[in-house]
């Protein structure tokens, strides 16, 4: 067989060209997720959900109920913003950033919720600042949209400033049952009030 000339030896032969490295499993998974592959999301959830919940639980100082809410919001943000990642560390840093953002947003919402309840306890004689007016309006609108039994329960608790014992006696139910009803009513009020505020944000 004849030897290659000097010029031929310099030129790369097709079979000498290195093949592109195959995509990593993570890159393949995140690309499928970005394309809307539901099976890929299920696979991702199986791998990362427990780890992510533990991380969120630390952020929420062990409050499992709050951590569950933050986790759900984080999962929604993953679904909305997922993109391809090649490296595990970069991907986890991104997930953690989404979780911290969701936790911060929930903290702000909880603060607003507590301020809503403060509006029940007192009616200051001076006009309220515009922000408080917006909160009070959202609260009253949300109350009007609740089932009558829930709205009446919250008004009795906060407008009349009744203790839980007195309110339980009025309703002829145990304090444990009252606590459960109040918790459900609070959740419904909070959810609807936040929806109303979000609808009116500029």
N, C-alpha and C positions, 0 to 999 in steps of 0.2 A: 504494500500500500504506500502511495506517495506521501511525502511529508507535506504539511501545510506550509504555505508561503508565510512570510513575516506579516503581510497585511491581513491574511486570513486568520492568523492566530490571535490577532488583536480583537477582531469582531466577535461579539458574543453569539454563540449558536443558540437557537431557540430552546434546545433541550438543556442548555446550561443556565437559562434564566430562572432564578429562584422563584418558586411559587409563593403567592401571598399567604401570610400566616392565617390560619382559620380563625374566625371570630371566637372570642371567649364565650363560655356558657352564659355569663352575665350579660354580655353584649347581645347575644341572641335573644335572651329572655326579655331584656328591656326594649329591644327593637320590636319584638312581638307585642309587648304591652303598648308601645307607642302606636302600633298599627291597630289597636283596639281588639286584640285577641283575648277573649274572655278566659280561655284555658290558661293563658300566660299569667293573667292576673290571679287566677286561682292558685297556680304554682307559686307565684311570688308571695301570696298571702300565707301559704303553708310554710314557706321558708322564713319569712321576716315578721309576721304579725306578732308572735309571742315575744320575740326580742324587742320589737318596737313598743309593745305594751309595757314591758318591764322598764324601758327607758322613760316612757311617759309617766309611769307610776312614781318614779323618782322625782320627775319634774313636779308632780302634783302632791308630793310629800305623803305618799301612801294612800291617798284618797282614791279608792278603786272606782267609785261612781264617776267622779270627775275625770279620772284617767280614761275611763271607757268613752266618755264624750269626746275627749281630746283625740283619742285614737281614731274614732269614727271620722272626725273632721280631717285628721291627717290622711286617712285612706282616701277620702274624697279628693284631697289636694294632690295626692300621688296620681290618681286617675286623671286629673285635669292637666297635670304638668309633666307627666313622665316623658323622659327622653332616653336616648341610648347612653349607657355607661359601660366602660370597659373594665374599670377597676373597682373592686369591692369597697376599698376605703373611701373613694370618692362618692360611690353610691350611698354608703351608710351615712357619710357626712351630710349628703343632700337630704336623706330621710330624716335625720336628726334635726336639721334646720327647719324642715316643714313641721315637725312635731313641736319644736320650740315656738314657732310662729303661731301654731294652732293653740298652744297652751297660753300664750300671751293674749291672744284674742279672747279666749274664754275667760281669762282673768279680768279683762276689761268689761266683758259682758256681765260677769258676776258682780263687779263693782256697780255697774249701772242698775242691776237688779236690786241690790241692797238699797240703793238710793231710791228706787221705786217704792220699796216698802217704807222707807223713812217718810215719804210723802203722806202715808196713811196716818202717821202718828201725830202730826201737828200741821196746822194750817197757819203759817206766819202771816201777821197782819200786813206786812209790807209786800209790794209786788215782787214776784219771783223773777230772777234773771231769765233771759230767753231760754237758756239751756234747760232750766228747771221747768219752764212752761212747756217745752217740747216733751220732756219726760212725763209730766203730769197729764198732758193731752194723750200721749201714747198709752199711758196706764189706764186712763178712763175709757178710752176707746177699746182697749183690750178687755177690760172688765165687762163692758157692755156686750162684747161678743162671746163671753164665756157662757156656759150653761148657767141658768139662773141659780141653781143650788150652789155651784162653786162661787159665783159672784157674791151671793148672800153670805156665804161662809167667810169669805175674805173681808167683806165690809164689817161683819160682826166682830171679827178678830181685830181689825186695825182701826176702823172708824170708832167703834164703841170701846176699844181698848179692853176687851174682856180677857181674863185669864183663860188658859186652856181648860182649867177645871170648871169654871163657870160656863164656858161655851159648851163643854161636853155635857154638863147637866142640863143646859137649855135644850140640847138636841137629843138628850136621853141616850147617849152613846158613851162608850168607854173613852178614856183619854188616849189609849192606843189607837182606837178606830179614828178618833178625831185627828191625831197626828198623821195618820195615813191619808185621810181626806185632804188635810191642809197641804201635805206634800204634793199630792196630785194637782191640787188647785194652783199652788205656786208654780209648778212646772208649766201648766197650761198658760197661766198669766205671763210668765217670763217669755215663753216661746212666742206667743202672739204679740207681746209688746215689742220684742226685738224685731219681729217681722214688720211691724208698723213703722218703727224707727228707720229700719233699713230702706223701706219703700220711699221714705221722705228725705233721705240723705241726698245732698247735691252731688 
